[in-house]
Structure formats: structure tokens, C-alpha cells
Amino acid sequence: MSDPAARRALLAALGDRRRNLAALLLVAVALAIALSVESPLVRYGAALAVFTVWMGWFVLAAIDWLRYADF
């Protein structure tokens, strides 16, 4: 990514602290629940929740990057 405008847009999209902290908190809660309960079903649910949070974070970051970018 050699375009400076695209790089600035990427840094702005990834710099949303509130979204990053919310995703981190949701992942930590899901993993804490999975580690506290000894059940394969709970572990599967936690893994699904972590994947869902990651995909939501990724999509929102990509939308912000496209919004900030000046192509």
C-alpha cells in the first residue's frame, strides 16, 4: 500500500479505540466463560462468538477504511 491517502485511511479506520476495546471485551468474556465451564458445546459456542465478533470488527473497519479513503 504505497498510496499515502490509503495508509492514512487505514490508520484512521484501525484507530477506533471504542470499537477495538468492545471487541476485545466481548472476546475476553466469551473465552472466560468457555474456560470456566467444562463442556465442548460451550467451547464451540465461545469459538463461534469470537469468530462473529472478529468478523463484525473486520467489516466495520473495512467500511471505515473505504469511507476515509480518497481513491
C-alpha positions in Angstrom: 0.0 0.0 0.0 2.1 2.9 -1.3 -0.7 5.5 -1.5 -0.3 7.8 1.5 -4.1 8.6 1.5 -4.9 4.9 1.7 -2.4 4.4 4.5 -3.9 7.4 6.5 -7.4 6.0 5.9 -6.2 2.6 7.2 -4.7 4.1 10.3 -7.8 6.1 11.0 -10.1 3.0 10.5 -7.9 0.8 12.8 -7.6 3.6 15.4 -11.2 3.4 16.6 -10.4 2.6 20.3 -14.0 2.2 21.3 -14.7 -0.5 18.7 -11.3 -2.2 19.4 -12.0 -2.3 23.2 -15.5 -3.5 22.7 -14.4 -6.4 20.5 -11.6 -7.3 22.9 -14.0 -7.2 25.9 -16.5 -9.5 24.1 -13.8 -11.9 23.1 -12.4 -12.0 26.7 -15.9 -12.6 28.2 -16.5 -15.5 25.7 -13.2 -17.1 26.4 -13.6 -16.7 30.2 -17.0 -18.4 30.0 -15.5 -21.2 27.9 -12.6 -21.8 30.3 -14.9 -21.8 33.4 -17.3 -24.4 32.0 -16.0 -27.8 31.0 -18.2 -28.5 28.1 -17.4 -29.0 24.4 -20.7 -27.3 23.5 -19.8 -24.2 25.5 -16.3 -24.1 23.9 -17.9 -24.4 20.4 -20.3 -21.5 21.3 -17.4 -19.4 22.6 -15.4 -20.0 19.4 -18.4 -19.1 17.3 -18.9 -15.9 19.4 -15.2 -15.0 18.9 -15.4 -15.6 15.2 -18.6 -13.5 15.0 -17.0 -10.6 16.9 -13.9 -10.7 14.7 -16.0 -10.7 11.5 -18.1 -7.8 12.8 -14.9 -5.9 13.8 -13.4 -6.6 10.4 -16.4 -5.5 8.4 -16.8 -2.3 10.4 -13.1 -1.5 10.0 -13.3 -2.1 6.2 -16.3 0.1 5.9 -14.5 2.9 7.8 -11.4 2.4 5.6 -13.4 2.8 2.5 -15.2 5.8 3.9 -11.9 7.6 4.9 -10.0 6.6 1.7 -9.7 9.1 -1.1 -9.1 7.0 -4.2 
